[in-house]
Amino acid sequence: MSQYYNNRFKKPQPTTMKRPFVEVKGGTVNSCENTPVPINANTAGAVAKLPVVLAELNVQFNVSSTIKLPELALDIKRIRKTLKITQCLLLQDTNVLFIKGFVRKNIEYSTPGWCSNPYGLCGEIRHCTVDVPFDCTTPITFNGNDPLPIIGTSNDEFVYLRSQEINRPEYAEKDRLLSSDLSEINLISTEYYNELPYCDLISSRIVEFDEHLDRTTANYRLPVGEKLFREIEEKMVIFLTIKLLQNQQVAIAPIVGPCAK
């Protein structure tokens, strides 16, 4: 019995456990040889459905916004920007292109911290990521192919001839009522699924001017000329190159000569 209690209430002994770790070996790649493979292609001509360029254009956006940081900052260390388009839509049967998107900005800034005096200050480097939206419309000049014409939906009603007895005293027995049947309806509904033009992004360029607002000392003892801020007023001019395309059927002529072999 004593041995049972001794084993049951015995203190656990510390164990030595190894923590897992990542190990990578090798990674050196030498030159690789290759052998060309003959390309088998249809040289007899074909009809293919391909993206056709309707237009290529440069669009300019002028964006002005104000960003408020979650805390006081001393200065901006770095701003990384990424342009993102969420809508690029050609309104069919017009030449108006609707463009919507935003600029993703990752702002790295320094904070005053709690160690500051007229000779220096120490703080932390933090970051804040924001999305600055923009939205505009622009007219399109189709300097490539014209878009395919829109084919609309149609609903056609048709009737059948019906011959009926009249059974009225003012009509003779041999008289018949010839007309359509009012007790039925016959329809033909047709839908055409048109190809929607779409956009490809080619390049973007952003010219930016940022200015600190509400600069203050905020009861901090700061070196000469140093001030803190929370709000940033920014002005951006965005140059965006867009290619407008549409899937269309294209006839490819047959290849003649030595290349056809």
Summary of the structure (lengths in Angstrom):
residues: 261
radius of gyration: 37.4
end to end distance: 95.9
largest distance: 124.0
contacts: 527
relative contact order: 0.27
helix: 4%
strand: 54%
